[in-house]
Amino acid sequence: MTRFKLTKKKECTVLTWPAKFLLLGILFLFFYFFMFQMPLYLSKSKPVYGDYLVLDGSMSDYSVKRAIEYFNTNNYKLIFTTGGKLSVGYYLEEKKTLAELTRATFLELEFDSTKVIAIPGGNVLRNRTYTSGLTLKSYFEDQNIKKAKVDVVSTGCHSRRSMLLFQKALGDNFKVGVYAIEDNSYELKKWWKTSKGARTVISETIAFFYSKFFFYPNENQNQT
């Protein structure tokens, strides 16, 4: 009579110790890259010292001051401010878009009004940086500017994505660089110690890889 069994023996393949160490090493390198190298990469300046400066959306006052320094030091022709409709304070502010608000900050700092141009992007709810790039491209087309070097001014870990999306929007005839203004709301080298730092680095890392490999926008799509 066959005995009733609750268990049975099966053969299985397991990793050898060298393979386990190799896997552990790969995981360690991934962890090190994500924790320490990726934030630095995302927030690294890479200007092309071109013809125009472009401020990407909402910028702090100290970022505007830095942009003025870049403009004066490197002999740019014009500064463009971008950004759509204000999401907070729209009914209280005289300026209704981020582009206009940032330009007004330049003027309060006694910057030459003929050297800074606001190009608002409308009521944009998604793909804001890319839409700002398309708005700039439309301006260039109206001015019959077919080729130029453009440096984007952005903040912290958003900077590398700003450069990428402006390049996608403007196309191959334009060369895009970036100035990364430090984000003073957290310490970059210890970003995991604050909720703001963790949210920013993790979300911007995911957003960068998405924009790099999976974002194929239609220029004619409604971005609002």
C-alpha contacts under 8 A as a table, 3 or more apart, distances in Angstrom:
res1	aa1	res2	aa2	distance
5	K	8	K	7.35
15	L	19	A	5.72
15	L	20	K	6.09
16	T	19	A	5.15
16	T	20	K	6.21
17	W	20	K	4.97
17	W	21	F	6.20
18	P	21	F	5.14
18	P	22	L	6.14
19	A	22	L	4.95
19	A	23	L	6.14
20	K	23	L	5.11
20	K	24	L	6.06
21	F	24	L	4.96
21	F	25	G	6.04
22	L	25	G	5.04
22	L	26	I	6.27
23	L	26	I	5.11
23	L	27	L	6.25
24	L	27	L	5.13
24	L	28	F	6.11
25	G	28	F	5.01
25	G	29	L	6.19
26	I	29	L	5.16
26	I	30	F	6.20
27	L	30	F	5.08
27	L	31	F	6.08
28	F	31	F	5.04
28	F	32	Y	6.07
29	L	32	Y	5.04
29	L	33	F	6.02
30	F	33	F	5.16
30	F	34	F	6.12
31	F	34	F	5.24
31	F	35	M	5.97
32	Y	35	M	5.21
32	Y	36	F	5.77
32	Y	37	Q	7.07
33	F	36	F	5.60
33	F	37	Q	4.74
33	F	38	M	5.87
34	F	37	Q	6.05
34	F	38	M	5.14
34	F	39	P	7.42
35	M	38	M	6.74
35	M	39	P	7.29
36	F	39	P	6.36
36	F	40	L	7.02
36	F	189	K	7.07
37	Q	40	L	5.31
37	Q	41	Y	6.20
38	M	41	Y	5.02
38	M	42	L	6.13
38	M	205	T	7.44
39	P	42	L	5.19
39	P	43	S	6.24
39	P	157	C	6.28
39	P	188	L	7.12
39	P	201	V	6.30
39	P	205	T	7.88
40	L	43	S	5.27
40	L	44	K	5.96
40	L	157	C	7.81
40	L	188	L	7.78
41	Y	44	K	5.35
41	Y	160	R	7.55
42	L	156	G	7.39
42	L	157	C	4.70
42	L	158	H	6.72
42	L	159	S	6.24
42	L	160	R	4.91
42	L	161	R	7.43
42	L	205	T	7.72
43	S	155	T	7.55
43	S	156	G	4.83
43	S	157	C	4.41
43	S	158	H	6.88
43	S	159	S	5.58
43	S	160	R	6.32
43	S	180	A	5.64
43	S	181	I	7.89
43	S	182	E	7.61
44	K	159	S	7.41
44	K	160	R	7.22
44	K	179	Y	7.61
44	K	180	A	5.86
45	S	159	S	7.79
45	S	177	G	7.97
45	S	178	V	5.53
45	S	179	Y	4.56
45	S	180	A	4.81
46	K	177	G	5.47
46	K	178	V	5.07
46	K	179	Y	6.23
46	K	180	A	7.98
47	P	50	G	7.89
47	P	151	D	5.80
47	P	152	V	8.00
47	P	176	V	7.71
47	P	177	G	4.25
47	P	178	V	4.76
47	P	179	Y	5.89
48	V	149	K	6.81
48	V	150	V	7.21
48	V	151	D	6.39
48	V	175	K	7.48
48	V	176	V	6.77
48	V	177	G	4.96
48	V	178	V	7.54
49	Y	74	N	6.74
49	Y	76	Y	7.93
49	Y	149	K	7.34
49	Y	150	V	7.62
49	Y	151	D	6.73
49	Y	177	G	7.68
50	G	53	L	7.87
50	G	76	Y	6.84
50	G	148	A	7.18
50	G	149	K	4.25
50	G	150	V	5.31
50	G	151	D	6.37
51	D	75	N	7.93
51	D	76	Y	5.06
51	D	77	K	5.59
51	D	78	L	7.37
51	D	148	A	6.49
51	D	149	K	5.42
51	D	150	V	6.04
51	D	151	D	7.97
52	Y	76	Y	5.44
52	Y	77	K	5.74
52	Y	78	L	5.26
52	Y	79	I	5.94
52	Y	80	F	7.57
52	Y	149	K	6.73
52	Y	150	V	4.97
52	Y	151	D	6.27
53	L	67	A	7.90
53	L	71	F	7.30
53	L	76	Y	6.85
53	L	78	L	6.42
53	L	79	I	4.69
53	L	80	F	6.19
53	L	150	V	6.00
53	L	151	D	4.99
53	L	152	V	5.84
53	L	153	V	6.99
54	V	79	I	5.72
54	V	80	F	4.66
54	V	81	T	5.90
54	V	82	T	7.31
54	V	150	V	7.17
54	V	151	D	6.21
54	V	152	V	4.67
54	V	153	V	5.90
55	L	59	M	7.29
55	L	79	I	7.63
55	L	80	F	6.26
55	L	81	T	4.97
55	L	82	T	6.11
55	L	152	V	5.84
55	L	153	V	4.78
55	L	154	S	6.45
56	D	59	M	7.27
56	D	81	T	6.95
56	D	82	T	5.75
56	D	83	G	6.92
56	D	129	T	6.75
56	D	132	S	7.37
56	D	152	V	6.61
56	D	153	V	6.10
56	D	154	S	5.58
56	D	162	S	7.18
57	G	81	T	7.18
57	G	82	T	5.12
57	G	83	G	4.26
57	G	84	G	7.57
57	G	98	L	6.15
57	G	99	A	6.75
57	G	129	T	7.25
57	G	132	S	7.72
58	S	83	G	6.80
58	S	98	L	5.90
58	S	99	A	7.89
58	S	102	T	7.41
59	M	63	S	6.03
59	M	64	V	6.82
59	M	102	T	7.06
59	M	154	S	7.54
59	M	155	T	7.53
60	S	63	S	5.14
60	S	64	V	6.54
61	D	64	V	5.11
61	D	65	K	6.44
61	D	105	T	7.25
62	Y	65	K	4.99
62	Y	66	R	6.28
63	S	66	R	5.00
63	S	67	A	6.15
63	S	155	T	7.94
63	S	181	I	6.39
64	V	67	A	4.97
64	V	68	I	6.35
64	V	102	T	7.74
64	V	105	T	7.46
64	V	106	F	6.80
65	K	68	I	5.16
65	K	69	E	6.50
65	K	109	L	8.00
66	R	69	E	5.00
66	R	70	Y	6.31
66	R	181	I	7.88
67	A	70	Y	5.02
67	A	71	F	6.11
67	A	153	V	7.06
68	I	71	F	5.00
68	I	72	N	6.17
68	I	111	F	7.76
69	E	72	N	5.27
69	E	73	T	6.00
70	Y	73	T	5.21
70	Y	74	N	5.99
71	F	74	N	5.63
71	F	75	N	5.84
71	F	76	Y	5.36
71	F	79	I	7.77
72	N	75	N	5.69
72	N	76	Y	7.34
76	Y	79	I	7.67
77	K	115	K	7.18
78	L	115	K	4.93
78	L	116	V	5.87
78	L	117	I	7.50
79	I	115	K	6.11
79	I	116	V	4.63
79	I	117	I	6.26
80	F	116	V	5.74
80	F	117	I	4.89
80	F	118	A	5.74
80	F	119	I	6.83
81	T	98	L	7.92
81	T	99	A	4.79
81	T	100	E	7.34
81	T	102	T	6.36
81	T	103	R	6.23
81	T	116	V	7.35
81	T	117	I	6.26
81	T	118	A	4.77
81	T	119	I	6.14
81	T	120	P	7.75
82	T	98	L	6.62
82	T	99	A	4.32
82	T	100	E	7.98
82	T	118	A	6.25
82	T	119	I	5.38
82	T	120	P	5.50
82	T	121	G	6.78
82	T	132	S	5.86
83	G	97	T	6.42
83	G	98	L	4.71
83	G	99	A	4.79
83	G	119	I	7.51
83	G	120	P	5.37
83	G	121	G	5.44
83	G	122	G	7.70
83	G	128	R	7.39
83	G	129	T	7.97
83	G	132	S	6.26
84	G	97	T	5.14
84	G	98	L	5.69
84	G	99	A	6.75
84	G	120	P	5.31
84	G	121	G	4.35
84	G	122	G	4.60
84	G	123	N	5.47
84	G	124	V	5.74
84	G	128	R	7.74
85	K	90	Y	7.52
85	K	96	K	5.89
85	K	97	T	4.22
85	K	98	L	6.40
85	K	120	P	7.67
85	K	121	G	7.40
85	K	122	G	5.59
85	K	123	N	4.90
85	K	124	V	6.98
86	L	89	G	6.66
86	L	90	Y	5.28
86	L	96	K	5.89
86	L	97	T	5.06
86	L	98	L	6.00
87	S	90	Y	6.49
89	G	92	L	5.10
89	G	93	E	5.90
90	Y	93	E	5.58
90	Y	95	K	7.84
90	Y	96	K	5.69
90	Y	97	T	7.96
93	E	96	K	6.36
95	K	98	L	7.84
95	K	100	E	5.72
95	K	101	L	5.49
96	K	100	E	6.92
96	K	101	L	7.35
97	T	100	E	5.32
97	T	101	L	6.19
97	T	120	P	6.31
97	T	122	G	7.66
98	L	101	L	4.99
98	L	102	T	6.01
98	L	120	P	7.22
99	A	102	T	5.36
99	A	103	R	6.24
99	A	118	A	5.13
99	A	119	I	6.09
99	A	120	P	5.20
99	A	121	G	7.96
100	E	103	R	5.09
100	E	104	A	6.15
100	E	118	A	5.59
100	E	119	I	7.80
100	E	120	P	7.05
101	L	104	A	5.11
101	L	105	T	6.46
102	T	105	T	5.05
102	T	106	F	6.58
103	R	106	F	5.11
103	R	107	L	6.47
103	R	116	V	6.65
103	R	117	I	7.02
103	R	118	A	6.12
104	A	107	L	5.05
104	A	108	E	6.23
105	T	108	E	5.05
105	T	109	L	6.35
106	F	109	L	5.14
106	F	110	E	6.60
106	F	111	F	5.41
106	F	116	V	7.72
107	L	110	E	4.94
107	L	111	F	5.13
107	L	112	D	7.02
107	L	113	S	6.29
108	E	111	F	7.36
111	F	115	K	7.84
112	D	115	K	5.52
112	D	116	V	7.13
113	S	116	V	5.72
113	S	117	I	7.98
114	T	117	I	7.54
119	I	135	T	6.83
119	I	136	L	7.01
119	I	139	Y	7.90
120	P	132	S	7.77
120	P	135	T	7.55
121	G	124	V	6.72
121	G	131	T	6.73
121	G	132	S	5.93
121	G	135	T	6.21
122	G	224	T	7.74
123	N	224	T	5.82
124	V	127	N	7.57
124	V	128	R	6.02
124	V	131	T	7.74
124	V	223	Q	6.06
124	V	224	T	4.52
125	L	128	R	6.77
125	L	223	Q	7.10
125	L	224	T	5.44
126	R	223	Q	6.37
126	R	224	T	6.85
127	N	130	Y	5.37
127	N	131	T	5.99
127	N	223	Q	6.80
128	R	131	T	5.06
128	R	132	S	6.19
128	R	223	Q	7.97
129	T	132	S	5.09
129	T	133	G	6.42
129	T	162	S	6.43
129	T	165	L	6.62
129	T	166	F	7.21
130	Y	133	G	5.01
130	Y	134	L	6.39
130	Y	162	S	8.00
130	Y	165	L	5.22
130	Y	166	F	6.03
130	Y	168	K	7.71
130	Y	169	A	6.07
131	T	134	L	4.95
131	T	135	T	6.17
131	T	169	A	7.70
131	T	223	Q	6.95
132	S	135	T	5.02
132	S	136	L	6.24
132	S	166	F	7.71
133	G	136	L	5.10
133	G	137	K	6.16
133	G	165	L	7.16
133	G	166	F	4.78
133	G	167	Q	7.82
133	G	169	A	5.13
133	G	170	L	6.28
134	L	137	K	4.88
134	L	138	S	6.15
134	L	166	F	7.84
134	L	169	A	5.30
134	L	170	L	6.63
134	L	219	E	7.45
135	T	138	S	5.10
135	T	139	Y	6.38
136	L	139	Y	5.05
136	L	140	F	6.29
136	L	170	L	7.74
137	K	140	F	5.06
137	K	141	E	6.21
137	K	169	A	7.17
137	K	170	L	5.51
138	S	141	E	5.06
138	S	142	D	6.25
139	Y	142	D	5.11
139	Y	143	Q	6.29
140	F	143	Q	5.04
140	F	144	N	5.99
140	F	145	I	4.85
140	F	146	K	6.96
141	E	144	N	4.86
141	E	145	I	5.83
141	E	146	K	6.85
142	D	145	I	7.67
145	I	148	A	7.34
146	K	173	N	6.91
146	K	174	F	7.92
147	K	173	N	5.16
147	K	174	F	5.34
148	A	173	N	7.21
148	A	174	F	5.13
148	A	175	K	6.56
149	K	174	F	5.74
149	K	175	K	4.77
149	K	176	V	5.98
149	K	177	G	7.85
150	V	174	F	7.17
150	V	175	K	6.17
150	V	176	V	4.86
150	V	177	G	6.25
151	D	176	V	5.64
151	D	177	G	4.52
151	D	178	V	5.02
151	D	179	Y	6.88
152	V	162	S	7.17
152	V	163	M	6.45
152	V	166	F	7.99
152	V	176	V	7.20
152	V	177	G	6.13
152	V	178	V	4.58
152	V	179	Y	6.12
153	V	159	S	7.54
153	V	178	V	5.80
153	V	179	Y	4.81
153	V	180	A	6.28
153	V	181	I	7.21
154	S	158	H	6.71
154	S	159	S	4.91
154	S	162	S	6.76
154	S	178	V	7.13
154	S	179	Y	6.27
154	S	180	A	5.32
154	S	181	I	6.09
155	T	158	H	5.85
155	T	159	S	5.58
155	T	180	A	5.40
155	T	181	I	4.72
155	T	182	E	6.05
155	T	183	D	5.98
156	G	159	S	5.79
156	G	180	A	5.80
156	G	181	I	5.81
156	G	182	E	5.05
156	G	183	D	4.91
157	C	160	R	6.77
157	C	161	R	7.94
157	C	180	A	7.97
157	C	200	T	7.22
157	C	201	V	6.53
157	C	204	E	6.33
158	H	161	R	5.51
158	H	162	S	6.18
158	H	204	E	6.22
159	S	162	S	4.99
159	S	163	M	6.41
159	S	178	V	6.75
159	S	179	Y	7.29
159	S	180	A	5.43
160	R	163	M	5.22
160	R	164	L	6.30
160	R	178	V	7.29
160	R	180	A	7.99
160	R	208	F	7.61
161	R	164	L	4.94
161	R	165	L	6.04
161	R	204	E	7.95
161	R	207	A	7.76
161	R	208	F	5.48
161	R	211	S	7.36
162	S	165	L	5.35
162	S	166	F	6.06
162	S	178	V	7.70
163	M	166	F	5.34
163	M	167	Q	6.11
163	M	176	V	6.26
163	M	177	G	6.02
163	M	178	V	5.75
164	L	167	Q	5.18
164	L	168	K	6.32
164	L	211	S	7.76
164	L	212	K	7.40
165	L	168	K	4.98
165	L	169	A	6.10
165	L	211	S	7.37
166	F	169	A	4.99
166	F	170	L	5.95
166	F	176	V	7.05
167	Q	170	L	5.28
167	Q	171	G	5.82
167	Q	172	D	7.40
167	Q	174	F	7.22
167	Q	175	K	7.04
167	Q	176	V	5.70
168	K	171	G	5.44
168	K	172	D	7.95
169	A	219	E	7.88
170	L	173	N	7.51
170	L	174	F	6.17
171	G	174	F	5.99
172	D	175	K	7.06
183	D	186	Y	6.62
183	D	187	E	7.94
183	D	188	L	7.90
184	N	187	E	6.99
185	S	196	K	7.34
185	S	197	G	7.80
186	Y	191	W	6.46
186	Y	194	T	6.91
186	Y	196	K	6.70
186	Y	197	G	5.54
187	E	190	K	5.42
187	E	191	W	5.58
187	E	197	G	7.29
188	L	191	W	4.92
188	L	197	G	7.23
190	K	193	K	5.86
191	W	194	T	6.19
191	W	196	K	7.96
191	W	197	G	4.43
191	W	198	A	5.81
191	W	201	V	7.33
192	W	195	S	7.26
192	W	197	G	5.98
192	W	198	A	4.99
193	K	197	G	7.17
193	K	198	A	7.38
194	T	197	G	5.21
194	T	198	A	6.19
195	S	198	A	5.10
195	S	199	R	6.00
196	K	199	R	5.24
196	K	200	T	6.02
197	G	200	T	5.18
197	G	201	V	6.06
198	A	201	V	5.46
198	A	202	I	5.97
199	R	202	I	5.52
199	R	203	S	5.86
200	T	203	S	5.39
200	T	204	E	5.83
201	V	204	E	5.26
201	V	205	T	5.94
202	I	205	T	5.24
202	I	206	I	6.37
203	S	206	I	5.27
203	S	207	A	6.02
204	E	207	A	4.87
204	E	208	F	5.85
205	T	208	F	5.21
205	T	209	F	6.48
206	I	209	F	5.46
206	I	210	Y	6.18
207	A	210	Y	5.03
207	A	211	S	6.00
208	F	211	S	5.12
208	F	212	K	6.00
209	F	212	K	4.92
209	F	213	F	6.02
209	F	214	F	7.71
210	Y	213	F	5.50
210	Y	214	F	5.07
210	Y	215	F	6.16
211	S	214	F	5.82
211	S	215	F	4.70
212	K	215	F	6.57
217	P	221	Q	7.76
218	N	221	Q	5.36
